Amino acid sequence: MPTIKTEYLGELRTEATHLQSGTVIITDAPTDNQGKGEAFSPTDLVAGALGSCMITIMGIAARRDGIDLKGSEMEITKGMSADAPRRIARVEVRLNMLTDRELSAEEQARLERAAHTCPVALSLHPDIEQAVEFVWNVAEKA
């Protein structure tokens, strides 16, 4: 059974529907590739998928260890190759990790390893540079 149904809407735009949930994502070609840039581009989704996968796998490992990562954020920068063929050359992910308590160096390393072994990171072509930075902070108690 398919996971996603995607329709080409014309004008370099698609509408992808996640069949289990009904969630819809619109993509648009970027302005530097003949598009309007009014939505995520397909390559933006690849870069975003890397970050989302990393933090999800970290969340699974953190939950197992009784660590709360709620409120953590990430910034993702995608770089396209300057030469042909057009492709993603580099994805920078800065994970601003917010924890409920001070973590030991071992706990941080375990979570960072989890991020680097997420399915998207392991599925991307090895020519795509994955530059990942972790910044660790403890949440202030309200």
Rosetta silent file (secondary structure, phi, psi, omega in degrees, C-alpha in Angstrom):
SEQUENCE: MPTIKTEYLGELRTEATHLQSGTVIITDAPTDNQGKGEAFSPTDLVAGALGSCMITIMGIAARRDGIDLKGSEMEITKGMSADAPRRIARVEVRLNMLTDRELSAEEQARLERAAHTCPVALSLHPDIEQAVEFVWNVAEKA
SCORE:     score description
SCORE:     0.000 S_00000001
   1 L     0.000  135.151 -179.951    0.000    0.000    0.000 S_00000001
   2 L   -64.090  154.812  177.091    1.371    3.458   -0.886 S_00000001
   3 L   -96.569  -36.958 -174.440    2.462    5.858    1.847 S_00000001
   4 E  -134.068  141.032  171.040    2.099    9.113   -0.099 S_00000001
   5 E  -117.138  126.690 -177.735    0.001   10.256   -3.042 S_00000001
   6 E  -122.203  135.155  177.673    1.373   13.245   -4.934 S_00000001
   7 E  -117.379  133.494  173.758   -0.350   15.314   -7.593 S_00000001
   8 E   -81.633  119.865 -175.560    1.409   17.719   -9.936 S_00000001
   9 E   -92.199   -3.941 -174.915   -0.624   20.937   -9.818 S_00000001
  10 E    91.147  169.718  178.620    1.215   22.698  -12.657 S_00000001
  11 L    54.861   33.477  176.842    3.433   25.756  -12.438 S_00000001
  12 L    63.840   32.124 -178.809    6.180   23.609  -10.818 S_00000001
  13 E  -122.722  142.834  174.755    4.023   22.876   -7.752 S_00000001
  14 E  -127.409  160.570  173.162    3.001   19.546   -6.191 S_00000001
  15 E  -128.197  114.414 -179.576    0.605   18.489   -3.462 S_00000001
  16 E  -105.711  131.160  179.042    1.657   15.434   -1.477 S_00000001
  17 E  -115.529  125.590  173.876   -0.827   13.716    0.832 S_00000001
  18 E   -77.356  113.513 -169.016    0.256   11.373    3.615 S_00000001
  19 L   -66.476  -33.887 -178.967   -2.382    8.684    3.193 S_00000001
  20 L   -68.621  -40.840 -174.456   -2.516    7.460    6.803 S_00000001
  21 L  -103.646  -20.971 -175.311   -3.039   10.903    8.363 S_00000001
  22 L    83.164    2.261  178.650   -4.342   13.010    5.491 S_00000001
  23 L   -64.463  139.070 -177.303   -1.629   15.624    6.120 S_00000001
  24 E  -117.031  137.611  173.644   -0.834   17.653    3.006 S_00000001
  25 E  -124.306  129.460  174.405    2.471   19.232    1.965 S_00000001
  26 E   -97.260  136.550  171.027    2.748   21.634   -0.955 S_00000001
  27 E  -118.008  152.505  178.796    6.078   21.933   -2.755 S_00000001
  28 E  -140.675  141.388  175.479    7.161   24.664   -5.108 S_00000001
  29 L   -63.085  144.990  179.161   10.313   24.970   -7.194 S_00000001
  30 L   -71.488  160.229 -177.782   12.720   27.533   -5.728 S_00000001
  31 H   -63.369  -26.644  178.787   13.150   30.921   -7.347 S_00000001
  32 H   -82.643    4.915  176.693   16.695   30.009   -8.436 S_00000001
  33 H  -139.000   45.225  171.923   15.261   27.099  -10.438 S_00000001
  34 L    76.493    6.486 -177.278   12.321   28.668  -12.291 S_00000001
  35 L  -100.531 -179.139  178.987    9.849   28.430   -9.413 S_00000001
  36 L   -91.163  -19.419  179.643    7.894   30.858   -7.294 S_00000001
  37 L    64.638   31.048 -176.777    9.498   29.785   -4.002 S_00000001
  38 L   -93.426    1.509  179.583    6.131   30.022   -2.232 S_00000001
  39 L  -154.999  175.931  173.711    6.489   26.692   -0.384 S_00000001
  40 E   -54.133  141.685  169.317    9.120   24.157    0.577 S_00000001
  41 L   -87.369  162.385  176.464   11.073   22.892   -2.412 S_00000001
  42 H   -56.107  -38.291  179.403   11.591   19.131   -2.695 S_00000001
  43 H   -72.536  -28.716  171.831   15.245   19.595   -1.710 S_00000001
  44 H   -60.474  -41.006 -179.853   14.171   21.698    1.306 S_00000001
  45 H   -64.487  -36.199  176.830   12.123   18.703    2.420 S_00000001
  46 H   -62.838  -47.602  179.301   15.174   16.444    2.151 S_00000001
  47 H   -62.661  -43.821  178.456   17.192   18.817    4.342 S_00000001
  48 H   -64.688  -36.235  178.221   14.286   19.184    6.767 S_00000001
  49 H   -63.458  -36.854  178.099   13.816   15.425    6.860 S_00000001
  50 H   -61.393  -50.692  179.995   17.417   15.018    7.982 S_00000001
  51 H   -62.911  -44.919 -179.678   16.950   17.371   10.930 S_00000001
  52 H   -63.391  -39.260  179.200   13.542   15.983   11.879 S_00000001
  53 H   -66.334  -43.484  179.788   14.823   12.422   11.716 S_00000001
  54 H   -57.772  -49.565 -175.600   17.859   13.270   13.862 S_00000001
  55 H   -72.223  -28.839  176.385   15.815   14.861   16.626 S_00000001
  56 H   -66.499  -45.944  179.254   13.182   12.109   16.476 S_00000001
  57 H   -66.283  -37.441  174.976   15.779    9.380   16.955 S_00000001
  58 H   -62.699  -40.066  178.746   17.364   11.440   19.740 S_00000001
  59 H   -62.118  -39.182  177.556   13.906   11.737   21.311 S_00000001
  60 H   -63.418  -47.368  179.671   13.471    7.965   21.259 S_00000001
  61 H   -65.078  -39.626 -179.896   16.851    7.461   22.935 S_00000001
  62 H   -65.178  -42.757  179.436   16.177   10.284   25.417 S_00000001
  63 H   -59.864  -42.598  178.475   12.785    8.864   26.380 S_00000001
  64 H   -58.514  -35.788 -176.814   14.410    5.486   27.046 S_00000001
  65 L   -95.541    7.239  177.788   16.902    7.225   29.368 S_00000001
  66 L    71.937   31.578  179.977   14.319    9.441   31.099 S_00000001
  67 L  -110.314  134.252  179.459   15.537   12.676   29.475 S_00000001
  68 L   -99.974  121.767  179.503   13.097   15.362   28.294 S_00000001
  69 L  -105.715    8.203 -176.747   14.122   17.188   25.089 S_00000001
  70 L   -56.662  135.552 -179.141   10.909   19.207   24.717 S_00000001
  71 L    95.649   -8.984  176.174   11.582   22.711   23.446 S_00000001
  72 L   -64.180  148.251 -179.030   14.720   21.734   21.529 S_00000001
  73 E  -136.062  164.573  174.892   15.003   23.428   18.148 S_00000001
  74 E  -142.002  153.137  174.347   17.163   23.189   15.074 S_00000001
  75 E  -117.414  131.466 -175.526   18.289   25.411   12.255 S_00000001
  76 E  -124.644  131.330  177.115   18.905   23.769    8.899 S_00000001
  77 E  -123.272  126.673 -179.905   20.780   25.246    5.948 S_00000001
  78 E  -105.146  133.300  176.043   20.805   23.498    2.595 S_00000001
  79 E  -118.168  128.407  179.126   23.540   24.185    0.058 S_00000001
  80 E   -92.028  152.295  178.636   23.181   23.261   -3.582 S_00000001
  81 L   -68.987  147.108  179.035   26.139   22.323   -5.785 S_00000001
  82 L   -81.726  -22.855 -177.777   27.420   25.041   -8.083 S_00000001
  83 L  -101.875  166.161  178.962   28.150   22.586  -10.887 S_00000001
  84 L   -82.262  149.841   -2.577   25.846   20.334  -12.903 S_00000001
  85 L   -78.398  156.154  179.699   23.934   18.259  -12.250 S_00000001
  86 L   -63.081  127.228 -179.290   21.943   20.281   -9.734 S_00000001
  87 L  -160.222  164.957  173.736   21.973   18.462   -6.386 S_00000001
  88 E   -74.478  127.173  179.240   22.222   19.008   -2.655 S_00000001
  89 E  -102.636  -30.830 -173.371   25.910   19.324   -1.780 S_00000001
  90 E  -152.435  139.368  171.702   25.737   20.160    1.932 S_00000001
  91 E  -126.482  122.613  176.093   23.223   20.189    4.758 S_00000001
  92 E  -102.758  128.574  178.553   24.097   22.071    7.941 S_00000001
  93 E  -124.667  119.872  174.587   22.076   21.161   11.025 S_00000001
  94 E  -109.911  110.712 -179.453   22.475   23.126   14.238 S_00000001
  95 E   -96.688  114.208  176.221   20.602   21.355   17.021 S_00000001
  96 E   -95.025   93.939 -172.125   19.873   23.624   19.985 S_00000001
  97 E   -86.400  128.171  178.463   19.175   20.954   22.553 S_00000001
  98 E  -114.786  121.637 -178.157   17.126   21.847   25.605 S_00000001
  99 E  -118.077  161.261 -178.890   17.114   19.294   28.399 S_00000001
 100 L   -81.996   -8.160  179.474   15.300   19.062   31.707 S_00000001
 101 L  -158.419  165.152  176.406   18.577   18.551   33.577 S_00000001
 102 L   -65.498  129.829  178.831   22.338   18.770   33.109 S_00000001
 103 L  -100.010  147.158  174.849   23.512   15.810   31.037 S_00000001
 104 L   -71.935  162.843  176.645   26.798   14.022   31.463 S_00000001
 105 H   -59.343  -36.603  179.073   29.262   13.982   28.571 S_00000001
 106 H   -65.650  -42.784  178.525   28.403   10.297   28.110 S_00000001
 107 H   -64.592  -43.630  177.523   24.653   11.027   27.864 S_00000001
 108 H   -60.940  -45.523 -179.452   25.251   13.808   25.349 S_00000001
 109 H   -61.837  -39.644  179.499   27.536   11.571   23.272 S_00000001
 110 H   -63.098  -43.466  179.311   24.949    8.763   23.286 S_00000001
 111 H   -68.696  -38.061  177.766   22.246   11.140   21.999 S_00000001
 112 H   -65.303  -40.325  175.614   24.583   12.626   19.397 S_00000001
 113 H   -60.406  -41.784  178.748   25.448    9.123   18.138 S_00000001
 114 H   -58.624  -43.843 -179.563   21.743    8.400   17.840 S_00000001
 115 H   -59.948  -44.923 -176.777   21.299   11.505   15.683 S_00000001
 116 H   -70.558  -14.246  179.853   24.115   10.518   13.326 S_00000001
 117 L  -109.811   20.044  177.108   22.610    7.048   12.856 S_00000001
 118 L   -68.249  154.196 -176.796   19.074    8.153   12.009 S_00000001
 119 H   -57.265  -36.020 -179.925   17.634    6.495    8.876 S_00000001
 120 H   -69.331  -45.237  179.076   17.718    9.693    6.787 S_00000001
 121 H   -57.327  -39.913 -178.707   21.366   10.420    7.660 S_00000001
 122 H   -78.093  -15.628 -177.856   22.283    6.864    6.696 S_00000001
 123 H   -94.662  -20.384 -179.606   20.214    7.024    3.490 S_00000001
 124 L   -69.937  147.873  179.437   21.633   10.228    2.015 S_00000001
 125 L   -57.998  139.727 -178.023   24.326    9.869   -0.620 S_00000001
 126 L   -62.355  -18.297  177.339   27.815    9.976    0.924 S_00000001
 127 L   -74.244  -14.708  176.845   28.717   12.934   -1.337 S_00000001
 128 L   -82.546  114.716  179.382   26.219   15.086    0.594 S_00000001
 129 E   -72.506  128.002  177.115   28.180   16.694    3.404 S_00000001
 130 E  -109.169  101.567  179.567   26.300   16.552    6.704 S_00000001
 131 E   -98.761  109.885 -172.751   27.669   19.281    8.977 S_00000001
 132 E  -119.315  131.753  177.676   26.031   18.803   12.377 S_00000001
 133 E  -126.013  135.703  177.374   26.489   20.948   15.477 S_00000001
 134 E  -112.617  130.444  173.797   24.978   20.285   18.907 S_00000001
 135 E  -120.337  120.515 -174.233   24.460   23.053   21.460 S_00000001
 136 E  -102.830  129.246  177.704   23.376   21.779   24.881 S_00000001
 137 E  -137.846  154.280  176.818   21.320   23.879   27.321 S_00000001
 138 E  -104.242  132.543  179.438   19.256   23.135   30.425 S_00000001
 139 L   -67.252  140.159  175.146   15.693   24.447   30.530 S_00000001
 140 L   -76.381  138.653  179.570   14.928   26.958   33.246 S_00000001
 141 L   -79.682  136.715 -178.384   12.307   25.717   35.658 S_00000001
 142 L   -78.828    0.000    0.000    9.129   27.773   35.756 S_00000001
